[in-house]
Amino acid sequence: MNYRKGRDGQELSILGFGCMRFKKKGNGFDMEEIEKELVYAVEHGVNYFDTAYIYSGSEEVLGTILEKTGLRDRINIATKLPQYLMKTKEDMEKHFAEQLKRLKTDHVDYYLMHMLNDLSTWQEIVARGGLAFLEEKKAAGAIRHIGFSFHGNTEGFLQILSAYDWDFCQIQYNYMDENSQAGRRGLAAAHEKGIPVIIMEPLRGGRLANDLPKDAVEAFSESSRGYSAAEWAFRWLWNQPEVSVVLSGMNSMEMLEENIRIASEMQPGSMTPGDFQVIDKVKRAFDAVVKVPCTGCGYCMPCPFGVDIPGCFRCLNVSYSDSYATGMREYFMCTSMKQEPSNAGICKKCGRCEQHCPQHIPIRESLTKVKRRFENPVYHIGKWVLRRIRA
């Protein structure tokens, strides 16, 4: 297993175990198989395990197995506080105590504000006592590192990154999201500050490993490398020294063994110009099925009314290239789970954005398509529920 250093010099395995997709059996979890996989992962050098309060049953399963096997002190537990449900510091204290109980531990190694998507949300968390809560727990040793997970645009990520002296962060990043969400700019900015970056969605929910466009399959098969589609995606990430840990929701021994092998072989700068040409062909194959040819350059921004234009278009394209459910989920997270919404429906059709678009995209017309595709009754119910929770 290869390792990269955390901010305090701690070595983190470049492969992290994502615990959201633990294997199920009947109406519950397959505890025997999960234990087998977790023990194998630790014995082969994986030392970063990621879960969250809202991953149903995940924290309890992880804690139970770590207690049974005695592996707690050999790994780092990363879990997340659902800050969007927290109204007071007392709420945070209550949820954190519950997480420690579930995990059967007295501390969390890496603690994240879950889905911290814009600066105003962080400011609201601070105003509600969140910063005091985090720093008190860190001073007491109950939290070892403070971070956040992010779904939003690059500018929002950069603002949050500069708002606090973070110990680490977690972003969605893969070869198809190179210039969206936090993107390569965000990755580089975090690295420059010495902040470790944890990668989620390396396979974009499995889309970069399964059901690829025909031309993408051909591009991979024409290469002499013999890599699987998943291996190409992981190697692209680990080729970058700015990437600290890549999370994978592994729920089979076959998947675990393959990913550990790759993580034990891969070094930064290992990919050749020919390898990048293969990735470029694959990206073009995905781009061929997109609905809006937005490159995420951001020249259309900022919108005077707050619309996240590149983010809206990215979600629209994902809903066609991946699945509608994936696009809708990301649209809600990236535009509505913020203090200030940035969805397509708030567009006033002023046309300012179109004056600056180098791709000459009919932005106003395209945003109307986004609104029609996503802002249905289910979307509005979700927004209403979120507002009630935050009230």
Secondary structure, DSSP 8 states (H G I E B T S, - for coil): --EEE-TTS-EEESEEEE-TT--EETTEE-HHHHHHHHHHHHHTT--EEE--TTSTTHHHHHHHHHHHHT-GGGSEEEEEE-GGG--SHHHHHHHHHHHHHHHTSS-EEEEEETT--SHHHHHHHHHTTHHHHHHHHHHHTSEEEEEEEE-S-HHHHHHHHTTS--SEEEEE--TTSTTSTTHHHHHHHHHHTT--EEEE-TTTTTTTTSS--HHHHHHHHHSSS---HHHHHHHHHHTSTT--EEEE---SHHHHHHHHHHHHH--TT---HHHHHHHHHHHHHHHTT-SS------TT-S-TT---HHHHHHHHHHHHHT-HHHHHHHHHHHHTSSSS---GGG-----TGGGT-TT---HHHHHHHHHHHH-SHHHHHHHHHHHHHH-
